[in-house]
């Protein structure tokens, strides 16, 4: 298979696959789970966010306050070197 053939396959099929995966994720997030009292994954996540047992978590505080620029960052934790070269 040539590089041009491989590029053409990626060009055609990657958007189709990504669209199908996004559709599955959206549908599954609203699908009830019989093992979790018929709650959907989205409902379970929302209940976890509003649960008082997680109220002091940094990520929850960032999410609730609307501070999504630093969502999930721990000001007391080590600095990430992910973007440093």
C-alpha positions in Angstrom: 0.0 0.0 0.0 1.4 3.4 -0.9 1.5 6.5 1.2 -1.1 8.1 -1.1 -3.5 5.2 -0.6 -3.0 5.3 3.2 -3.6 9.1 3.2 -6.8 8.6 1.1 -8.1 6.0 3.5 -7.4 8.2 6.5 -8.9 11.2 4.8 -12.1 9.3 4.0 -12.6 7.1 7.1 -11.2 8.9 10.1 -14.0 11.5 10.1 -16.6 8.8 9.7 -15.1 6.8 12.6 -14.8 9.8 14.8 -18.5 10.8 14.1 -19.6 7.2 14.9 -17.6 7.2 18.2 -19.0 10.6 19.2 -22.5 9.4 18.5 -21.9 6.3 20.6 -20.5 8.3 23.5 -23.5 10.7 23.4 -26.0 7.9 23.3 -24.3 5.8 26.0 -24.1 8.8 28.3 -27.9 8.9 28.3 -28.4 5.2 28.5 -29.5 3.9 31.9 -27.4 1.3 33.8 -29.4 -1.4 35.5 -26.6 -1.9 38.1 -26.7 1.7 39.3 -30.4 2.1 40.1 -31.2 2.8 36.5 -29.2 6.0 36.5 -27.3 7.1 33.3 -23.6 7.7 33.4 -24.4 11.5 33.1 -26.7 11.3 36.1 -24.2 9.3 38.2 -21.5 11.9 37.4 -23.8 14.8 38.2 -24.8 13.2 41.5 -21.1 12.8 42.3 -20.4 16.5 41.5 -23.2 17.7 43.8 -22.5 15.2 46.6 -21.3 16.9 49.7 -18.6 14.2 50.3 -16.6 15.7 47.3 -17.3 19.4 48.1 -13.7 20.1 49.2 -12.1 18.5 46.1 -10.1 21.0 44.0 -11.6 19.8 40.7 -15.1 20.0 42.1 -14.6 23.5 43.4 -13.1 24.6 40.0 -16.1 23.1 38.2 -18.8 24.5 40.4 -17.2 28.0 40.5 -16.9 28.1 36.7 -13.2 28.3 36.8 -12.6 25.9 34.0 -9.3 27.5 32.9 -7.6 25.6 35.8 -10.1 22.8 36.0 -8.6 19.8 37.9 -5.3 21.6 38.7 -4.0 21.2 42.2 -2.3 24.4 43.4 -0.6 22.5 46.2 0.7 19.8 43.8 3.8 19.6 41.6 3.9 21.5 38.4 3.4 19.5 35.3 6.2 19.3 32.7 3.9 18.0 30.0 4.4 21.0 27.7 8.0 21.8 28.6 10.6 20.8 26.0 
